[in-house]
């Protein structure tokens, strides 16, 4: 990672300033917990509003929580990393070696999806392995990489278990790997006057992760509704116990809220129906930020941070105008690229995910990053990016009710479908033009 140290608040739990190996919370200082064999802070973390996932170039190994996958660790000099031990379902990652050569891929403890390709570094290590998931061979990892795993493909996320509906000819649960890396966060007019940064450039560096190819559909959301009592998250990484009161009590209450014409506001129709096999490929709308985050956690992921969504939509360091812009500076847009208000009257509502086909896909193949439904993101909304301007796997939940949405929707015009367009909404609001997609840590 390139930028300054700080505590990892992206998932509600962070790396403490002093790393201590542990097997139980009692091995840690008061206020810290034992997370993946390393004491990590839960309160009063250093790092400011733009919290970071772990320091770069630390002496020794620093373990950082990484969502539903294994922890990723960094070691040694600038931009060098080593794949950590996977403890959750999606497993550890392979090496993402740096300029000075990190260690190779770490082994997954009991992952399902195995390691991912190792890259960078100097010598040749292989990707991290899993006991049931296959890794791929490394492309120059660190100086002593692990061996690649072999095994059957991973099971589908819970939300697609037994679901026959396809989206644009693919699994509605398709999730595409992102390499991470350095890029400049884009910032629309709302924050162009905020920080004294030349040309309003906000550098960022992200670890590898995976993002859903599609916005979460009605069909996928059904599984969460059916299993709602058990699916509601417990206080853990990614969920604060104070948010429990933001969720409805029962599955029936949630169903009623999803179709409530008075409670679900805006142009268009609620996409949820209580009848099975109706609207299955439409994006779920009328969900609150809390319900979206609860779904993603249940499904083995979490909501994307604003930086992660920005990275995917902008094509990384290409800094695209629209997600499909090729060349990046192209401002070409019409109704064949995205579902948006291209005429005087907006569409009657969202269309099936992936309906614009390949022409509207982003650099890595993701659909509907512009238009269809605006997407809830992890971060609390701030008109200005908080200091420090540099972002190292940053994300901020500052307790404010307003959350960030990006991507525009079927009811917005072309200038709100751009990569840099941002908006805010109360996290408890239900709106027909709001939806979401999930990410998974690697």
VEXDREN-2710 file (C-alpha; in Angstrom, 1 decimal):
% VEXDREN-2710
k/r/px/py/pz
1/UNK/0.0/0.0/0.0
2/UNK/1.2/3.5/-0.8
3/UNK/-0.2/5.8/1.8
4/UNK/-0.3/6.4/5.5
5/UNK/-1.1/4.1/8.4
6/UNK/-4.4/3.9/10.2
7/UNK/-7.0/1.7/11.7
8/UNK/-9.3/-0.5/9.6
9/UNK/-12.8/0.8/10.1
10/UNK/-14.1/-0.4/6.7
11/UNK/-15.6/-3.4/8.4
12/UNK/-16.2/-1.9/11.8
13/UNK/-13.0/-3.4/13.3
14/UNK/-9.5/-2.3/12.8
15/UNK/-5.8/-3.2/13.2
16/UNK/-4.4/-1.9/16.5
17/UNK/-1.3/0.1/16.6
18/UNK/0.7/-2.6/18.4
19/UNK/0.2/-6.1/16.8
20/UNK/0.0/-8.9/19.3
21/UNK/-0.6/-12.5/18.4
22/UNK/-3.5/-14.1/20.2
23/UNK/-5.8/-17.1/20.5
24/UNK/-8.6/-15.4/22.5
25/UNK/-9.8/-11.9/23.4
26/UNK/-8.2/-12.3/26.9
27/UNK/-4.7/-12.2/25.2
28/UNK/-5.4/-8.6/24.1
29/UNK/-5.5/-5.2/25.7
30/UNK/-8.8/-3.9/27.0
31/UNK/-10.8/-2.6/24.0
32/UNK/-9.1/-5.0/21.6
33/UNK/-10.4/-8.3/20.3
34/UNK/-8.7/-11.4/18.9
35/UNK/-9.4/-11.4/15.1
36/UNK/-7.6/-14.0/12.9
37/UNK/-4.9/-14.6/15.5
38/UNK/-4.0/-10.9/15.9
39/UNK/-5.3/-8.3/18.4
40/UNK/-7.3/-5.6/16.7
41/UNK/-8.9/-2.5/17.9
42/UNK/-12.7/-2.0/18.1
43/UNK/-12.9/1.5/19.5
44/UNK/-10.8/4.7/19.4
45/UNK/-8.8/3.5/16.4
46/UNK/-6.2/5.8/14.9
47/UNK/-6.4/7.0/11.4
48/UNK/-9.1/9.6/11.2
49/UNK/-12.3/9.7/9.1
50/UNK/-10.7/8.1/6.1
51/UNK/-9.7/5.0/7.9
52/UNK/-7.1/2.7/6.3
53/UNK/-6.7/-1.1/6.1
54/UNK/-3.3/-1.5/7.7
55/UNK/0.0/0.3/7.5
56/UNK/2.3/0.0/4.6
57/UNK/5.9/-1.2/4.9
58/UNK/5.7/-2.2/8.5
59/UNK/8.4/-4.2/10.2
60/UNK/6.9/-7.6/10.9
61/UNK/3.5/-8.8/9.8
62/UNK/0.3/-6.8/10.2
63/UNK/-3.0/-8.6/9.9
64/UNK/-6.0/-6.8/8.7
65/UNK/-9.6/-8.0/8.6
66/UNK/-10.8/-8.6/5.1
67/UNK/-14.5/-9.3/5.0
68/UNK/-15.7/-12.8/4.5
69/UNK/-12.4/-14.0/3.1
70/UNK/-9.1/-14.6/4.7
71/UNK/-7.1/-11.8/6.3
72/UNK/-4.6/-10.1/4.0
73/UNK/-1.2/-9.2/5.5
74/UNK/1.5/-6.8/4.5
75/UNK/5.2/-7.2/5.2
76/UNK/8.5/-5.5/4.5
77/UNK/9.0/-2.6/2.2
78/UNK/6.8/-0.3/0.1
79/UNK/3.8/-1.9/-1.7
80/UNK/4.7/-5.5/-0.7
81/UNK/2.1/-7.9/0.5
82/UNK/1.7/-11.5/1.5
83/UNK/-1.5/-13.5/1.2
84/UNK/-2.9/-14.4/4.6
85/UNK/-4.5/-17.4/6.1
86/UNK/-8.2/-17.8/5.0
87/UNK/-10.6/-18.5/7.8
88/UNK/-14.0/-17.8/6.3
89/UNK/-15.8/-19.3/3.3
90/UNK/-14.2/-17.3/0.6
91/UNK/-10.7/-18.1/1.7
92/UNK/-7.3/-16.3/1.6
93/UNK/-5.7/-14.6/-1.3
94/UNK/-2.5/-15.1/-3.2
95/UNK/0.4/-12.8/-3.2
96/UNK/0.1/-9.3/-4.5
97/UNK/3.8/-8.6/-4.5
98/UNK/5.1/-5.1/-4.4
99/UNK/7.9/-3.1/-5.8
100/UNK/10.3/-4.5/-3.3
101/UNK/9.0/-8.0/-3.5
102/UNK/6.6/-9.3/-0.9
103/UNK/6.3/-12.8/0.4
104/UNK/4.4/-15.2/-1.8
105/UNK/0.8/-16.5/-1.4
106/UNK/-0.4/-17.6/2.0
107/UNK/-2.2/-20.9/2.4
108/UNK/-6.0/-20.8/3.0
109/UNK/-7.1/-22.5/6.2
110/UNK/-10.4/-23.9/5.1
111/UNK/-11.6/-21.7/2.2
112/UNK/-14.0/-22.8/-0.4
113/UNK/-12.8/-20.6/-3.2
114/UNK/-9.0/-21.0/-2.9
115/UNK/-6.4/-18.5/-3.7
116/UNK/-6.2/-16.0/-6.6
117/UNK/-3.4/-15.2/-8.9
118/UNK/-0.2/-13.8/-7.4
119/UNK/1.2/-10.8/-9.1
120/UNK/4.1/-8.4/-8.9
121/UNK/7.2/-8.9/-6.8
122/UNK/10.5/-10.1/-7.9
123/UNK/10.9/-13.9/-7.6
124/UNK/8.3/-16.5/-8.6
125/UNK/5.8/-17.6/-6.0
126/UNK/2.4/-19.2/-6.6
127/UNK/-1.0/-18.3/-5.5
128/UNK/-2.5/-19.1/-2.1
129/UNK/-4.1/-22.5/-1.9
130/UNK/-7.3/-23.8/-0.4
131/UNK/-8.4/-27.3/0.6
132/UNK/-11.4/-27.4/-1.7
133/UNK/-10.9/-24.4/-4.0
134/UNK/-8.3/-24.2/-6.8
135/UNK/-5.8/-21.4/-6.9
136/UNK/-4.0/-20.4/-10.1
137/UNK/-0.3/-20.2/-10.6
138/UNK/1.4/-17.0/-9.7
139/UNK/2.8/-14.5/-12.1
140/UNK/5.9/-13.5/-10.2
141/UNK/4.9/-13.5/-6.5
142/UNK/7.2/-12.9/-3.6
143/UNK/10.4/-14.7/-2.7
144/UNK/8.8/-17.7/-1.1
145/UNK/5.2/-18.3/-2.3
146/UNK/2.9/-21.2/-1.3
147/UNK/1.7/-23.8/-3.7
148/UNK/-1.5/-23.6/-5.7
149/UNK/-4.5/-25.5/-4.5
150/UNK/-6.7/-27.9/-6.5
151/UNK/-10.3/-28.9/-6.1
152/UNK/-13.9/-28.4/-7.4
153/UNK/-15.3/-24.9/-8.0
154/UNK/-16.7/-23.0/-5.0
155/UNK/-20.4/-23.4/-4.2
156/UNK/-22.7/-20.4/-5.2
157/UNK/-23.5/-17.7/-2.7
158/UNK/-26.5/-18.4/-0.5
159/UNK/-28.7/-16.1/-2.5
160/UNK/-28.4/-18.1/-5.6
161/UNK/-28.7/-21.6/-4.0
162/UNK/-31.2/-23.4/-6.1
163/UNK/-32.1/-20.4/-8.2
164/UNK/-32.6/-21.1/-11.9
165/UNK/-33.0/-17.5/-13.2
166/UNK/-30.1/-16.2/-15.2
167/UNK/-29.0/-12.6/-15.7
168/UNK/-27.8/-11.6/-19.2
169/UNK/-27.2/-15.4/-19.9
170/UNK/-25.0/-15.7/-16.7
171/UNK/-25.5/-16.6/-13.1
172/UNK/-27.1/-13.7/-11.3
173/UNK/-24.5/-14.3/-8.6
174/UNK/-21.5/-13.9/-10.9
175/UNK/-18.7/-12.1/-9.2
176/UNK/-15.6/-10.7/-11.0
177/UNK/-12.2/-10.4/-9.5
178/UNK/-10.5/-7.0/-9.3
179/UNK/-6.7/-6.6/-9.1
180/UNK/-6.8/-3.5/-6.9
181/UNK/-4.0/-0.9/-7.2
182/UNK/-3.5/2.8/-7.4
183/UNK/-5.9/5.3/-8.9
184/UNK/-7.3/8.8/-8.4
185/UNK/-10.7/8.9/-6.9
186/UNK/-13.1/11.0/-8.9
187/UNK/-15.1/13.8/-7.2
188/UNK/-18.0/15.7/-8.7
189/UNK/-18.8/19.4/-8.2
190/UNK/-20.2/18.8/-4.7
191/UNK/-16.6/18.4/-3.4
192/UNK/-14.6/20.3/-5.9
193/UNK/-14.2/23.3/-3.6
194/UNK/-13.4/21.4/-0.5
195/UNK/-9.7/20.4/-0.1
196/UNK/-6.7/22.3/-1.3
197/UNK/-5.5/19.6/-3.6
198/UNK/-4.2/20.4/-7.1
199/UNK/-6.9/19.7/-9.7
200/UNK/-8.9/18.0/-6.8
201/UNK/-6.9/14.8/-7.1
202/UNK/-7.5/12.2/-4.4
203/UNK/-5.1/9.2/-4.7
204/UNK/-6.2/5.8/-3.5
205/UNK/-4.7/2.3/-3.3
206/UNK/-6.9/-0.8/-3.0
207/UNK/-6.2/-4.4/-2.2
208/UNK/-7.7/-7.1/-4.5
209/UNK/-11.4/-7.8/-4.1
210/UNK/-14.3/-9.2/-6.1
211/UNK/-17.5/-7.3/-7.0
212/UNK/-20.9/-8.7/-8.1
213/UNK/-21.3/-8.5/-11.9
214/UNK/-24.9/-7.5/-11.4
215/UNK/-27.0/-5.4/-9.1
216/UNK/-28.7/-7.7/-6.5
217/UNK/-31.9/-9.0/-8.0
218/UNK/-35.4/-9.8/-6.6
219/UNK/-34.6/-13.5/-7.1
220/UNK/-31.5/-13.3/-5.0
221/UNK/-33.2/-11.2/-2.3
222/UNK/-35.9/-13.8/-1.9
223/UNK/-33.5/-16.1/-0.1
224/UNK/-32.7/-13.4/2.4
225/UNK/-36.4/-12.7/3.0
226/UNK/-37.2/-16.4/3.5
227/UNK/-34.4/-16.9/6.0
228/UNK/-34.8/-13.4/7.5
229/UNK/-34.9/-14.4/11.1
230/UNK/-31.6/-16.3/10.9
231/UNK/-30.1/-14.0/8.3
232/UNK/-30.2/-10.8/10.3
233/UNK/-26.5/-10.2/11.2
234/UNK/-25.0/-10.4/14.7
235/UNK/-22.6/-7.7/16.0
236/UNK/-19.4/-8.5/14.1
237/UNK/-17.1/-7.1/11.5
238/UNK/-19.3/-5.1/9.1
239/UNK/-22.3/-4.8/11.5
240/UNK/-22.7/-2.6/14.6
241/UNK/-25.1/-3.7/17.3
242/UNK/-26.7/-0.3/17.4
243/UNK/-28.0/-0.9/13.8
244/UNK/-30.2/-3.8/15.0
245/UNK/-33.1/-1.4/15.6
246/UNK/-32.9/-0.3/11.9
247/UNK/-34.1/-3.7/10.7
248/UNK/-37.7/-4.8/10.7
249/UNK/-38.6/-7.5/13.1
250/UNK/-40.1/-10.2/10.8
251/UNK/-40.0/-11.5/7.3
252/UNK/-43.7/-10.5/6.8
253/UNK/-42.9/-6.9/7.9
254/UNK/-40.1/-6.8/5.4
255/UNK/-42.3/-8.1/2.6
256/UNK/-44.9/-5.5/3.4
257/UNK/-42.4/-2.7/3.4
258/UNK/-40.9/-3.7/0.0
259/UNK/-44.3/-3.3/-1.7
260/UNK/-45.6/-0.3/0.2
261/UNK/-46.5/2.4/-2.3
262/UNK/-46.6/5.0/0.4
263/UNK/-43.4/4.0/2.2
264/UNK/-41.4/3.3/-1.0
265/UNK/-41.2/6.7/-2.7
266/UNK/-40.2/8.0/-6.2
267/UNK/-40.8/7.3/-9.8
268/UNK/-41.5/3.7/-10.9
269/UNK/-42.8/0.6/-9.2
270/UNK/-41.5/-1.5/-6.4
271/UNK/-39.8/-4.5/-8.0
272/UNK/-40.5/-7.0/-5.2
273/UNK/-43.5/-9.3/-5.5
274/UNK/-44.7/-11.9/-3.0
275/UNK/-45.3/-14.2/-6.0
276/UNK/-42.4/-16.5/-6.8
277/UNK/-40.9/-16.3/-10.3
278/UNK/-42.1/-12.8/-11.0
279/UNK/-39.6/-10.0/-11.5
280/UNK/-36.7/-12.4/-10.5
281/UNK/-34.1/-10.6/-12.8
282/UNK/-35.1/-7.1/-11.9
283/UNK/-32.9/-5.3/-9.4
284/UNK/-34.4/-5.2/-5.9
285/UNK/-35.3/-1.7/-4.9
286/UNK/-37.1/-0.1/-1.9
287/UNK/-34.4/-1.5/0.4
288/UNK/-32.7/0.6/3.1
289/UNK/-29.0/0.8/3.5
290/UNK/-29.2/-1.4/6.6
291/UNK/-31.1/-4.1/4.7
292/UNK/-28.6/-4.0/1.9
293/UNK/-25.6/-4.4/4.2
294/UNK/-27.4/-7.1/6.1
295/UNK/-28.1/-9.0/2.9
296/UNK/-24.5/-8.7/1.7
297/UNK/-23.1/-10.0/5.1
298/UNK/-25.5/-12.9/5.0
299/UNK/-24.4/-13.7/1.4
300/UNK/-20.7/-13.7/2.3
301/UNK/-19.8/-10.2/1.4
302/UNK/-20.5/-6.6/2.3
303/UNK/-21.4/-3.3/0.6
304/UNK/-18.6/-1.7/-1.5
305/UNK/-16.8/1.2/-0.2
306/UNK/-17.1/4.4/-2.2
307/UNK/-13.4/4.0/-3.3
308/UNK/-14.0/0.4/-4.4
309/UNK/-17.1/1.2/-6.5
310/UNK/-15.2/4.2/-7.9
311/UNK/-12.3/2.0/-8.9
312/UNK/-14.4/-0.5/-10.8
313/UNK/-16.6/2.1/-12.5
314/UNK/-13.6/4.2/-13.6
315/UNK/-11.7/1.3/-14.9
316/UNK/-9.0/1.8/-12.2
317/UNK/-6.4/4.3/-13.3
318/UNK/-8.1/4.8/-16.7
319/UNK/-10.4/7.4/-15.0
320/UNK/-13.3/6.8/-17.4
321/UNK/-16.1/9.4/-17.9
322/UNK/-18.7/6.6/-18.0
323/UNK/-18.1/3.0/-17.0
324/UNK/-18.1/1.9/-20.6
325/UNK/-16.0/4.8/-22.0
326/UNK/-13.3/3.5/-24.4
327/UNK/-11.2/5.5/-24.9
328/UNK/-11.5/6.7/-21.2
329/UNK/-12.2/10.3/-22.2
330/UNK/-15.2/9.3/-24.4
331/UNK/-18.4/11.0/-23.3
332/UNK/-20.6/8.9/-25.6
333/UNK/-23.9/7.9/-24.0
334/UNK/-27.4/7.0/-25.3
335/UNK/-30.2/4.6/-24.3
336/UNK/-28.3/1.7/-25.7
337/UNK/-25.5/2.0/-23.1
338/UNK/-27.6/2.5/-19.9
339/UNK/-31.0/2.6/-18.4
340/UNK/-31.5/6.4/-17.6
341/UNK/-33.7/9.3/-18.4
342/UNK/-32.6/9.8/-22.0
343/UNK/-35.9/11.4/-23.2
344/UNK/-38.2/13.9/-21.7
345/UNK/-40.0/11.2/-19.8
346/UNK/-38.0/8.7/-17.6
347/UNK/-38.5/5.0/-18.0
348/UNK/-41.3/3.5/-16.0
349/UNK/-38.8/1.8/-13.7
350/UNK/-35.7/-0.3/-13.6
351/UNK/-35.2/-3.0/-16.2
352/UNK/-33.7/-6.5/-15.9
353/UNK/-30.1/-6.4/-14.8
354/UNK/-27.6/-6.6/-17.7
355/UNK/-30.3/-5.5/-20.2
356/UNK/-28.0/-3.2/-22.1
357/UNK/-25.6/-6.1/-22.8
358/UNK/-21.9/-5.9/-23.4
359/UNK/-22.0/-2.3/-24.8
360/UNK/-22.7/-0.9/-21.3
361/UNK/-20.3/-3.0/-19.3
362/UNK/-17.3/-1.7/-17.4
363/UNK/-13.7/-2.5/-17.9
364/UNK/-13.8/-5.8/-16.0
365/UNK/-17.2/-6.8/-17.3
366/UNK/-19.6/-5.4/-14.6
367/UNK/-23.1/-4.4/-15.7
368/UNK/-25.3/-1.4/-14.9
369/UNK/-22.6/0.6/-13.1
370/UNK/-24.3/3.5/-14.8
371/UNK/-28.1/3.8/-14.6
372/UNK/-30.8/1.3/-13.8
373/UNK/-30.7/1.8/-10.0
374/UNK/-28.4/4.0/-7.9
375/UNK/-26.3/1.8/-5.6
376/UNK/-25.9/2.1/-1.8
377/UNK/-22.3/2.2/-0.7
378/UNK/-20.6/1.5/2.6
379/UNK/-19.6/5.1/3.3
380/UNK/-21.4/7.8/5.3
381/UNK/-21.8/10.8/3.0
382/UNK/-19.4/13.7/3.2
383/UNK/-19.5/16.6/0.8
384/UNK/-15.8/16.7/1.0
385/UNK/-13.4/13.7/1.2
386/UNK/-12.0/13.9/4.7
387/UNK/-8.3/14.4/5.5
388/UNK/-6.0/12.8/4.8
389/UNK/-6.8/13.0/1.2
390/UNK/-4.9/9.8/0.5
391/UNK/-7.0/6.6/0.7
392/UNK/-5.6/3.3/1.6
393/UNK/-8.5/0.8/1.4
394/UNK/-10.5/3.5/3.1
395/UNK/-14.1/3.7/4.0
396/UNK/-15.9/5.7/6.6
397/UNK/-19.0/4.9/8.7
398/UNK/-19.1/8.0/10.9
399/UNK/-22.4/7.5/12.5
400/UNK/-24.3/10.0/10.2
401/UNK/-27.6/8.8/8.8
402/UNK/-26.7/9.9/5.3
403/UNK/-25.1/7.3/3.1
404/UNK/-23.4/7.5/-0.3
405/UNK/-25.1/6.3/-3.6
406/UNK/-23.4/6.2/-7.0
407/UNK/-24.2/5.3/-10.5
408/UNK/-27.3/7.2/-11.3
409/UNK/-30.6/5.4/-12.1
410/UNK/-33.4/5.0/-14.6
411/UNK/-34.9/8.4/-13.4
412/UNK/-31.7/10.5/-13.7
413/UNK/-30.3/12.3/-16.7
414/UNK/-27.0/11.6/-18.4
415/UNK/-24.9/13.9/-16.2
416/UNK/-25.8/11.8/-13.1
417/UNK/-24.8/8.5/-14.7
418/UNK/-21.1/9.5/-14.9
419/UNK/-18.4/7.8/-12.8
420/UNK/-17.9/10.9/-10.6
421/UNK/-21.5/11.6/-9.8
422/UNK/-22.3/11.2/-6.1
423/UNK/-25.5/11.7/-4.1
424/UNK/-26.6/11.1/-0.5
425/UNK/-29.7/9.7/1.2
426/UNK/-30.8/8.8/4.7
427/UNK/-29.8/5.2/5.3
428/UNK/-33.4/4.3/6.3
429/UNK/-35.0/5.7/3.2
430/UNK/-36.8/3.4/0.7
431/UNK/-36.8/4.6/-2.8
432/UNK/-37.7/2.9/-6.1
433/UNK/-34.5/4.1/-7.8
434/UNK/-32.2/2.7/-5.1
435/UNK/-30.6/-0.7/-5.1
436/UNK/-27.2/-2.2/-4.5
437/UNK/-24.5/-4.9/-5.3
438/UNK/-22.0/-6.6/-3.0
439/UNK/-18.3/-7.1/-2.8
440/UNK/-16.2/-9.9/-1.4
441/UNK/-12.7/-9.5/0.0
442/UNK/-9.8/-11.6/-1.4
END
